[in-house]
Amino acid sequence: MPPRSYLAIATGLAALVAMSASLTSGSSIFVWHWLFAASGCILCVVGAFRAVDALGAPRWVAVAFALPALLWAMNIVKGLGYEVVGALDHYEPARLTDLIMIYTAGQIASLAAAAGALRLIETISAPHAWLRFGYAVLAAYAIVVCVGLAADVLGWHFARNAHYAASARALRVAATFVEYAALIGAAMLLTKRRSIEPWAGIVISLIGCIMLYHTLRLAFEAEVRTIPSVWPQPLLMFIGGVAVWRIGSLLSFRAASTQTDKIVGTSR
């Protein structure tokens, strides 16, 4: 009998197929594109909360993991709103400011998720000096991001200085390595220390490596998309969400079993 988490995911996929069966090919592709991405975000958020609760980590860690997914959903809704406004031939002068805010919020959300991953590693293992170094790099780049936002909004010119830009880029590269090293390290440590199916950690690690590669290319202003085609991004989001869901399900089940055994042992 397959695990219940697999049955739940299979049921969800069957529902997605049923929803798109009556659509035309073009509409079906559009629906599948966004449903894969949305399903991946939901699975990731639910799995993160279950894993954090099972491990006894602070709740802010789960919130930090959920921030990128929630920001993605907010960005989609805002983008649809702009499309409606554009179709009605209305001009929205605040769009550039909104895009700057969304870009900044995305960077802060990524930094928060990385900090959550570092805190999760501390919960599983023990505090290390390199973890404090990672926190310092993330905090320093968060300050740079906030200063950059203020410079864009208020028109400060020092942020356009070549030396400042080079320093900010170097710090961004360092923070990017810390972000994905923390996420990959947390996934692999969980699967190893908690005897979770290895494929979950491997999937998250591979996705992290792909995202690290493309983020670094964007950091050096290469003309490349975040993911090189239409389908891989939502598919990667969905597969990663399944892996996080599986980790959360196993940890939650084991925590519930341990709690039940303690209650039974106490009552005897």
N, C-alpha and C positions, 0 to 999 in steps of 0.2 A: 504494500500500500504506500503510495507516494506521500511525503510529508504534507501537512495541511497548507503550509505556505506555498508549495508548488501547485496544489489544487486551486488555491485562491488566485494565483497568477494565471493559471490555465483558464479558469473561469472568466477572468478579466479579458484575456485575449479573445476568447470565444465571443464575449459581448462586443468587443471592438469589431470583430469580423462581421457579426450580425448587424451592427450599426451601419457599416459601410457597404453591405451587400446590395442595398437598393440604390446606391449612388452611381453616377456616371464615373468613368475611369479617372477623369481629371479631378472631380470632386472627391473621389475616394482617396486619391493620392494626397490631396490637401488635408483631408480629415485624418488619414493615417499619420501624416507628418506631425501634426500637432497633438494627436492623441498619444502617440508614442512618447513625445517629450513630456506632456502633462502627466501621463502615467508614471514615467520615470521619476519626476519630481515628487509625486505623491508617495510612491514607494520609498524613496530616499528619506523623506521627512518622517514618515511613520516608522521606518526601520531605525533611523537615528534616535528617535525618542525612546523606542523600546530598548535599544542597546544601552543607551545612557542610563535609563532607569534600572536595568538589570545589573549594570556594573556599579551602581551607586555613585556615579559621577555627578557633579553639580548640574542642575537643570539648564544653566546658561550654555553648557556645551551643546546640548541638543538644539537649542535656539540658534546657536551660531552655525550649526550644520544646516539648519533649515533656511537660514537667511538667503543664500544664493538662489534656492528654488522659489522662495516667495518673491524675491526681486525679479526673477525671470517672469513670473506670472504677472506682476505689476507692469513690467515693461511691455508685455504682450498686450495687455488691456489698454495701456496708454498709446501703443502703436496703432491699435485698431481705432482708437478715438481720433488720432491724427488722420487716418485714412478717410474716416467719415467726414471730418472737417474739410479735407482736401477735395472730396467728391462734391461737397456743397459749395466749392469755390470760396471758402472762407480762409483768410490768412491768419495764421497763429504766430505772432511775433515772439512768443515765449518759448518756441520749440527748441531753439538752440540752447537756451539756458536749461531747459528740461533735460536735453541730451547730455549736457555737461554734468548735471546733478545725477542722472542715472549712471553715467560712466563712473563717477566718483563713488556712488553708492555701491556699485558692483565691485570696485576695488576694496572698499571697506568690508563688504560682506565676505569676500575671499580671504581677507586678512583675519576676520573674525572666525571663519571656519578653520583656518590654519591654527589659530590660537586654541580653538576647541580641540583640534587633533592633538596638539602638544599636551593639553591638559588631560586628554584621554590616555596618552602614553604614560603620563605621570601616575594616573590612577592604576594602570595595569602593572607598571614596573615600579620605578622609584625615581625621585628627582635626580637629574644629572646637570652638570655644568652646561652641556651643549643645549639643553632645553632652555635654560635661562638666556643663552646667547640667541636662540631662536626667537624668544619673546622680545628681546631687545631689538632685533632686526625688524620684526613685524611692527613694533611700536614706532620705531624711527620712520619706517616708510609710511605708516598711517599719518604721522605728522606731516610728512612731505606731501601726501595726497591732499590733506586738508588745507595746507598752505597753497597748493596749486589751485584748488577750488576758489579760495579767497582771492588769489591773484587774477583768475579768470573773471570773477564777478566784479571785483573792485578796480580792475585795470592796473594792477601793480606790474611794473616793468622789470623788476629784478629777477622774476622767474624766467624771463627770456634770455638771461645772461648765459653765455656758452658754458662757463664753468659750473654754474648752478645746474644747468640742464644735464651736463655730463655726470655730475655727482648724483642727481636724482635718478638718472638712468642706471647708474651702477648700483644704487640702493634698490631700485626696482628689480634688477636681475637677481640680487642677493635675496630679496624677499620672495621672489618667485621660486627660487630653489628651496627656500625654507618651507613655503606653502606646500609644495607638492611632495617634498621629502617627509613632511609631517603627516600628510594624508596617506601616503603610501606606507610609511612606517607604522601608523596606527592600524591600518588594515592588515598588514602582515603580522604585526605583533598580536592582534586579536585572534587571527586564525591559528597562530602557533601556540600561544599561551592558553587559549580557551578550547583547543581541539575542535575548531570549526572547519568545515569542508574547505580544502585549500583553494578550490576554484574561485571562491568569493574574493579572497585576498589577491589572487592572481589577476582577476578581472579588474578590480579597482586599481591595482598597480599599473596594468597596461593602459587603462584609460588615463590615469595620472601622468604617465610618460608621454602619451599623445598630446594631452593638454599642455604639459610643460614645454614640449617642442614648439607648438604653435604659439604659445604665449611668449616665448623667447624670441621667436621670429617677429611677432608684432612689436615687441619691445625695441627691436632694432629697425622698426619702420619698414619692414619688408612688405611688399604688396601681395598679401596672401590672406585668404579668409581664415577665420578661426578653425574651421573644419572644411576641407577642400570640396565638398559637394553637398547636395541637399539632404540626402538620406543619412549619412553617417552620424550627424550630430544628434538627432532624436533617437536613433538606434543605440548610440553610446549612452545617452541619458537613461534609456529604458533598461539596458543591460546592467549599467551601474546601479540603478535603482533596485533591480532584482537582487543584486549581490548584497546591497546594504539591508534590504528587507530580510534576506535569508539570515544574515548575521544577527539582526535584531530579533528575529523569530527564535533562533536557537538559544540565544542568551536569555531571552525572556522565559522560554519554556524551562530551561535549566534552573533559573532563579526561582520560578514558581514551584518546581519540584523540590528544590532544596528547602524552601519555606514550608512546604507541606510536610516534608520529612521531619523538620524541627518541631512542628506543631504536634505531629503524631508521637515523636519521641518524648516530648514534654508531657503529653497526656497519659503516658504509660506509667 
